[in-house]
Amino acid sequence: MGIVTDNSGLYENMTAYDNLALFSKILNTKKKEIPSLLEKVGLGGERNKQVKKFSKGMKQRLVLARAMLNRPKILFLDEPTSGLDPSTAIEIHKLMLEMKNNGTTFFLTTHNMAEASKLCDRIALFNEGVIVDVGTLDELSLKYNDEKRVKMLLNSGEEVIIPLDAENSQLIARHIENGNVATMHTQEPTLEDIFIRLTGRELT
């Protein structure tokens, strides 16, 4: 198992390399893999820098490298990208997906619904410690898609949302036949929409 917490638990006065070397000894893994792990998380050039000089994003990447030391089959992640800039969050997502593709199972807790949608095969929505629903993203979206609608961006720049029903089918067809449509998408509820509907409160 591995764990990535919101509170890193790193040894601030030690270097990045020495932090991993210590945990490598505890986990009985090979130290020779540490340099490649640091390269993988984008910290190869920072291996000899004290962790107290790292940004929050660098620390989070080092925590992820530490969690990868023993090639965990199960990895627990608690808000792994909380407070990080978008580019750093994207890099961490790439690493997580790479581990997932190599057979690691994640248990991810997050308030970031876009992150859950991107990374998770199955999603459990919690409210005050109770699971209020669980399923894949598609299952949840379809289950709570009561108001089936189509969002169109017309060539004129106007954006219209049209209920997807028999009454409006001819209107939608006319827009398409007349070449008025720049883009068209169905409007399924987002995970945040579903959470608010189930709990009556917004995410904090």
N, C-alpha and C positions, 0 to 999 in steps of 0.2 A: 504494500500500500504506500501511497504518497499523500501529502497534504500541502495545500497552498492556502495560507490564511491571510486575512486582511492586515493582521499585525505580524510582520515578517518573522520576528524571532531570530534575526541575524546577529552575529557578533560584530558590532560596529567598529571596534578597534582593530579587527583582523582584515586582511585582504580578501578579495573575492575568492582567489584560489585557496587560501587557507581555510575559509569558511567551508568550501566544498570538500577540502581534504579532511577536515575534522569529521564531517558527516559521512564521508566515504569510509573512514575508519570505523565509525559506529555501525554503519550498514554492511560492512565487510564487502565493499565493492572495490574495483580496480581504480587506483588514482590516475593511471595513464589515460583514462577516458575524460578526465576533468577538462583539459584544454579544448577538446572538441566540443564538449558541452557548453563551455563558455563562448566558443565561436558560434554555436548554434543559436544562443540567445543574444548574440550581438555584443558580448562583453569580452571578446578575446583580447582586445587592446587594453582592457581595464583590469586584467587578472591580478596585478600587483598593487592596485589602488585600495586604500582603506574604504570599507563599506560606508563609514560615516560621511564620506565625501560624495556618495552616490545620490542621484535624484530618486524620487519615489518610484519612477518607472524602471530605473536601473535595478533598484532593490527588488522590485517585483519580478523582474526577469531572472535575477539571481535566485530568488526563492523557487521559481519554476525549474531552473537548472538543478537546484538541490533536490526537488521532488522527482526529477528524472534520473537521479543517480542510480537507483536500484531497479530501473525499468519497471515501474509499478503496473500491475494488472488493473488496480483500482486506484483512482486519484480523486481526492476530495478537494474542491476549490471553493473558498468562501470569498465572494466579491473580488475575483482576481484582477479586475481592471478598474476598481473603484478609484476615482480621483486621477486617473491617468489621462494624458492627452490622446486624441484620436489615433495618431500614427503609432504610438506605443501600444495602444489597445489592439490595433489591427495586427501588429507583429506578434503579440501574445496569442491572439486568436489563431494565427497561422501555426504557431507552435503546438497549441492545443489540438488543432485539427490533424496535424501531422502525427501526434501521439495517438489520437483516436483511430486514425487510419492504420496505425501499427498494432492495434488491438487493445489499447488502454480504455477502460470504462470510466467515465466521469460521473461524479455527483457534484453538480454545480449549484451553488446558491447565489442568486443575483436579483437585484431590483431592476436591472437593465433588460427590458423585455426584448429589445432588438438583439441583444447578446444571446439571450435564451433561444430566440427564434433561429439564430444563425448556427448555434453550436449543438443544440440538444435534439436528440431523436424523440424523447418523451419528456413531457413537461407536467409538473405537478404545481398547481397554484395553491399557496398557503394563505390562510387568514387567521391570525391569532393562534398559530400553532396547529391549525386543523386544515387538512387537505380538502379544498372545496371542489376541485375537479382535477382530472389527470387524463392525458392522452397525447397523441402527436399534435404538432401544430396544425396540420390539415384537419384532423378530427375535431379539434377545438374550434377552429375557424368555421367549419361547416355546421357544427352543432349550434353555434350562436349567431349564425348568419340569417337572422329573421328578415331583415330588410334587404333583399337582394337588389343591388343597384349597379349601374354601369357609370363609370366616370369617363367623360370624353373631353379631350382638349381639341377644340376646333381650329381649323387653319386661321381663323380670324383672331385667335388668341383667347377666345371665350372658353371658359371651363364650365361644363354642364354635368350634373349628376341626374341620371334618369332611372326611375324604378324599373327593374327588369321583370316585366310582366307582359301579358298578351296585349294589353291596352296600349303600351308604348312600343311594341315590337316594330310597328310600321314607321314610327318616328325615328327609331334607331336605324332601321333599314334605309330610310331616305337620306339620313346624314351620310351613310356609307356609300350609297349609290351616287350621291351628288359630289363625292370626293371631298367632303367637308372635314373629315376626321384626320387629325394629326396623330393622336394616340388614343387608345381606348383600353380601360382596365376594369375588371369587376372589383367591387368594393367590399371585400370580406373584413370583418372586424379584426383589429389587431389584438395581440395578447393583452395590451394595456386596457383596451376597450372591454375585453372579456373579464379581466380582473375587477375593473370598476363595477361592471354589471353584477358580478357575483358577490362582491363585498360591500358595495355602496360607498367606497372611499377610493381616493386616488393613491397612487404609489408615492412613497416618501423616500 
